[in-house]
């Protein structure tokens, strides 16, 4: 019988398949950057497939739906590149890479429920297809499987790093829900630091740690990952306002429909003496957040300097991240890490 993950013919409409094709093409650009660890990343992918086949039917279906349509695999790639840059990629590193992708995939299932996002990676979100309870529980299941994988090497402290990271992710999500639209720049950075940058940092730290790097190098690479994660989320938020849903493979306009403040909007509001942007945002909701309303808001935010400010901040964090890479000796893996950082900031051009 054909493995479920080897078949790309599961329940997707022609439109969804076309969107996936666009997403796969975009992801190919990322994967070219992963060339130094392409073989090891493929092995980590096989571990993900094995996990999908081992769970109960609903887990298999939702997991195939979530990880089977691609994705950048940025976090496992960072882990493997850091491991290789610090020494070598071992079987432990490959399993750790699969674990961080499981945690990320589980968090996406939860995020789509919280955000009411209808599309993920070019196809229908899991909660829309199977229901909220199923999506949440499978997200929990994926995190539990990740812990199980990592616990095999618990004497090295990997589990503590991952558990602390998941804790930070949950705390940041709760902070976001608690604050709603009443946040400034510092709280925004705190939220994205926990929701996004923490797992980037953990991936890089675990890669250095599993390769036996000294504590100082581990700390530098964790800092690299953290700054990289901040830049990634800032650009992701810009794409939510200025990007195209089909090209991105996920819903856009989610931040505006939920009344969330992103860095560009926060800065624009501070410079909006007329109050027009505040009135536009106040009028947005799931029912009236049309493409036209989003376009109007995007124009106003850009005119108020919000877009350019957010772009400058993203480039600032990329520059900071690259400084942390100076701790590494020159190698193809280090050059690939430089390339990943550049690719992140290039998304907003």
Secondary structure, 3 states (H helix, E strand, C coil): CCCHHHCCCCCCCHHHHHHHHHHHHHHHHHHHHCHHHHHHHHHHHHHHHHHHHHCCHHHHHHHHHHHCCCCCCHHHHHHHHHHHHHCCCCHHHHHHHHHHHHHHHHHHHHHHHHHCCCEECCEECHHHHHCHHHHHHHHHHHHHHHHHHHHCCHHHCHHHHHHHHHHHHHHHHHHHHHHCCCCCHHHHHHHHHHHHHHHHHHHHHHHHHHCCCCHHHHHHHHHHHHHHHHHHHHHHHHHHHHCCHHHHCCCCCHHHHCCCCCHHHHHHHHCCCCCHHHHHHHHCCCCCCCHHHHHHHHHHHHHCCHHHHHHHHHHHHHHHHHHHHHHCCCCHHHHHHHHHHHHHHHCCC
